[in-house]
């Protein structure tokens, strides 16, 4: 089932980039960064393959990918800023999120937000969803924009470079990143389990 879904997504991505060029890369990476899990591990390596074939230029591919990340991240950030926080403040108690947790997130982003955004853009899964909590925590917008682009560029350029080097075998990269996605997803799941246990324990205490 998962393999079939990836196959369908890959076909959509290939058709989009083949027909729309650099604009297709921007649009697809914008979707991926707007909290919609469209895999950049397919988008950018295929774009790199087109560099190998002579259709694209590597630096422009990396720039288009990073710019797309920024375009998609901005609405996710503003949704967190204007929509996410009121919802959490009103209904957060039902999912074990308190005002204290929001205050903690605010302080954490005030201190580490720049680096959190930068490094999260280099991590599968996490990079797709980090914009929303940055908005909820009211991270400075100018810094959010800068570190989103700066963190996304090496990710996009690196994936495109590997796709270029792999040539016609660009799609083999997706297999390895799918496994890495599962590891990251497992760590996130463990973090959620610990969070729930810690808060339930606090309530009992």
Protein Blocks (a to p, Z undefined) as FASTA:
>chain_A
ZZmmmmmmmmmmmmmmmmnommlmmmmmmmmmnopacdfklmmmmmmmmmmnopacfklm
mmmmmmmmmmmmmmmmmmmmmmmmmmmmmmmmmnopafklmmmmmmmmmmmmmmmmmmmm
mpghjlmmmmmmmmmnopafklmmmmmmmmmmmmmmmmmmmmmmnmmmlmmmmmmmmmmm
mmmmmmmmmmmmmmmmmmmmmmmZZ
